[in-house]
Amino acid sequence: MVDVESVAVFSCEMGEEIENPTPDLVGTLDGDDLVTDAGAEAERIVASMLRDTLGRRYNSDDTKNARNHIFTDAARSASVNLEGEGRTTVELLEKVRDGSDIESAGESLSQLYLNEARSVSDLLIYTQFSEYDETFAAILKTPYLEGAHEIDLDHEDTEAVFTENERVIQEETDKSVVYPKYDKFEEVIDEDSAQLYQEGGAQHYAKYWYGFLNLKAAPHPDELVESAIKQRASESETSAAFSTYQDFTDGGPITLDDEDGTEVNVDQGDVSVRIAGKSIRVSISELRDSDNVQLARDGDQFYLLLSDLQPELTVGSGNGKRSLVDDLSNVPDIRDLF
């Protein structure tokens, strides 16, 4: 059960007319505030957003909008000098996590956010919470709405501020950070990493959202493939990464240098095969090495052959998933088709 222990909300407003943007404190709520009727509503909304965040699949290559990020060396060594006080990024997150100085730490982190290139107007909610018998820090971003910077969370009408009907703080998680990373299956805390969610996925996975916390990039395998293929194609006379299909299947590993200069093998990333008006995603390694995935031709006709001992024909998903056919024994023999 998610237990919200303290909350601090900052409005981070950007604009051409704002020369040096600074965060505006909307307000804070601690343990005493959260027991009031209005505080309970705030706690309910923040807890709902946290449950949404914690329920994401951060370790799956099938997920592009939730990723594990490792801190850079600068996160623990480079001092953030704001208002004459120097603390590292990790130290600021720890202040949110232990609840000892959530307002000051939130203000410093919000300023770092505003200083980050390409950051946009956001409402940032900092919270100390507990779950899995551990204590965490989280940063939640809700869609920014005009007038958020004019709201005073310390006003007696706190409940109205936090309700969606007021259109200021919405019960909707646009982006989030959870520190430290927690593996709920292994029950292991990793204080060298944080878990980030960005609603837009790969196409809108903004660098500023991990950059202001001094976190390393965590590109999805498909993004690595795209970068590697684009780089190889730019060096080719044909504008394609490989001249022939045999060059592709017989070639060595496709690699890309990451931001640390380390060579990364990207063969596990997917490519899209468009055939018969359908787009099917398969990995580079499957196209090259798997007997179950074969691209073939017969004269001018091309075929993508997928083989399996137990194919499934289903509709729906989850508890609503249903099989289309019970018995596949009388499926036509492939030799009768070709």
Residue pairs with C-beta under 8 A, 6 or more apart in sequence:
1 131
2 47
2 50
2 51
2 54
2 129
2 130
2 131
3 47
3 129
3 130
3 131
4 34
4 43
4 46
4 47
4 50
4 127
4 128
4 129
5 30
5 31
5 34
5 99
5 127
5 128
5 129
5 130
5 135
6 28
6 29
6 30
6 31
6 34
6 99
6 102
6 127
6 128
7 28
7 29
7 34
7 42
7 43
7 46
7 102
7 125
7 126
7 127
8 25
8 27
8 28
8 29
8 96
8 102
8 103
8 106
8 125
8 126
8 127
9 25
9 26
9 27
9 28
9 123
9 124
9 125
9 126
9 153
9 169
10 23
10 24
10 25
10 26
10 106
10 107
10 110
10 123
10 124
10 126
11 23
11 24
11 26
11 123
11 148
11 149
11 151
12 21
12 23
12 24
12 110
12 113
12 114
12 119
12 121
12 122
12 123
12 124
13 21
13 24
13 121
13 149
14 21
14 114
14 119
14 120
14 121
15 21
15 121
21 114
22 111
22 114
23 106
23 107
23 110
23 111
23 113
23 114
23 124
24 149
25 103
25 107
26 123
26 148
26 149
26 151
26 152
26 153
26 161
27 151
27 152
27 153
27 154
27 155
27 158
27 161
28 102
28 103
28 153
28 154
29 39
29 42
29 43
29 153
29 158
30 99
33 39
33 42
33 158
34 40
34 42
34 43
36 158
37 159
38 156
38 157
38 158
38 159
38 160
38 162
39 158
41 158
41 159
41 162
41 163
42 158
42 159
42 162
45 162
45 163
45 169
45 171
46 125
46 127
46 129
46 140
47 129
48 171
49 125
49 140
49 142
49 171
49 172
49 173
49 176
50 127
50 129
50 131
50 138
50 140
52 173
53 138
53 140
53 173
53 176
53 178
53 195
53 197
54 131
54 178
56 63
56 65
56 66
56 195
56 197
57 63
57 66
58 66
58 67
58 68
58 181
58 195
59 68
59 183
61 220
61 221
61 268
64 201
64 202
64 205
64 220
64 222
65 197
65 198
65 199
65 200
65 201
65 202
65 205
66 195
66 196
66 197
67 195
67 196
67 205
67 218
67 220
68 181
68 193
68 194
68 195
68 196
68 218
69 193
69 194
69 195
69 196
69 210
69 215
69 216
69 217
69 218
70 192
70 193
70 215
70 216
70 218
71 89
71 90
71 192
71 193
71 194
71 213
71 214
71 215
71 216
72 214
72 215
72 216
74 89
74 214
75 88
75 89
75 90
75 213
75 214
75 215
76 88
76 89
76 90
77 88
78 88
78 89
78 214
79 86
79 87
79 88
80 86
80 87
80 88
80 89
80 92
80 108
80 112
82 107
82 108
82 111
83 108
87 95
87 105
87 108
89 109
89 112
89 213
89 214
90 191
92 105
92 108
92 109
93 105
93 109
93 137
93 179
93 194
93 213
94 137
95 101
95 102
95 104
95 105
96 102
96 105
96 106
96 109
96 126
96 127
96 128
96 137
96 138
96 139
96 179
97 128
97 135
97 136
97 137
97 179
97 180
98 128
98 135
99 128
102 126
102 128
105 126
106 124
106 126
109 124
109 126
109 139
109 212
109 213
110 124
112 212
112 213
113 119
113 122
113 124
113 208
113 212
115 212
116 208
116 211
116 212
117 208
117 211
118 206
118 207
118 208
119 208
119 212
120 144
120 208
121 144
122 141
122 144
122 174
122 175
123 141
123 142
123 143
123 144
123 145
123 148
123 168
123 169
124 139
124 140
124 141
125 139
125 140
125 141
125 142
125 169
126 137
126 138
126 139
127 137
127 138
127 140
128 135
128 136
128 137
129 135
129 136
129 138
130 136
132 182
132 184
132 187
134 182
134 189
136 178
136 179
136 180
136 182
137 178
137 179
138 176
138 177
138 178
138 179
139 176
139 177
140 173
140 175
140 176
141 173
141 174
141 175
141 176
141 209
142 169
142 170
142 172
142 173
142 174
143 170
143 172
143 174
145 167
145 168
145 170
147 168
148 168
148 169
151 161
151 168
153 161
155 161
160 166
161 168
161 169
162 169
164 170
164 171
173 197
173 199
174 198
174 199
175 196
175 197
175 198
175 199
175 206
175 209
176 196
176 197
177 194
177 195
177 196
177 209
177 213
178 194
178 195
178 196
179 191
179 194
179 195
180 189
180 190
180 191
180 192
180 193
180 194
181 189
181 190
181 192
181 193
181 194
181 195
182 188
182 189
182 190
182 195
183 190
194 213
194 215
196 209
196 210
196 215
196 218
198 204
198 205
198 206
198 209
200 206
202 220
202 222
202 223
205 220
207 217
210 216
210 217
210 218
216 259
217 258
217 259
219 227
219 258
221 266
221 268
221 269
221 270
222 269
222 270
223 269
224 256
224 264
224 266
224 269
225 254
225 266
225 269
225 270
225 271
225 284
226 269
227 256
228 254
228 255
228 256
228 266
229 241
229 254
229 271
231 256
232 241
232 242
232 254
233 239
233 240
233 241
236 242
236 243
241 248
242 248
242 251
245 295
248 287
248 288
249 287
249 288
253 265
253 267
254 265
254 266
254 267
254 284
255 263
255 264
255 265
255 266
256 263
256 264
256 266
257 263
257 264
258 264
266 284
267 283
267 284
267 285
267 288
268 283
268 284
268 285
269 283
269 284
270 281
270 282
270 283
270 284
271 281
271 282
271 283
271 284
271 287
272 279
272 280
272 281
273 279
273 280
273 281
273 282
273 287
273 295
273 304
274 280
275 302
275 303
275 304
280 304
282 293
286 292
286 293
287 293
287 295
291 307
292 306
292 307
292 308
293 304
293 305
293 306
294 304
294 305
294 307
295 302
295 303
295 304
295 305
296 302
296 303
296 304
296 305
297 303
298 338
311 328
312 323
313 323
313 324
313 325
313 328
314 321
314 322
314 323
314 324
315 321
315 322
315 324
316 322
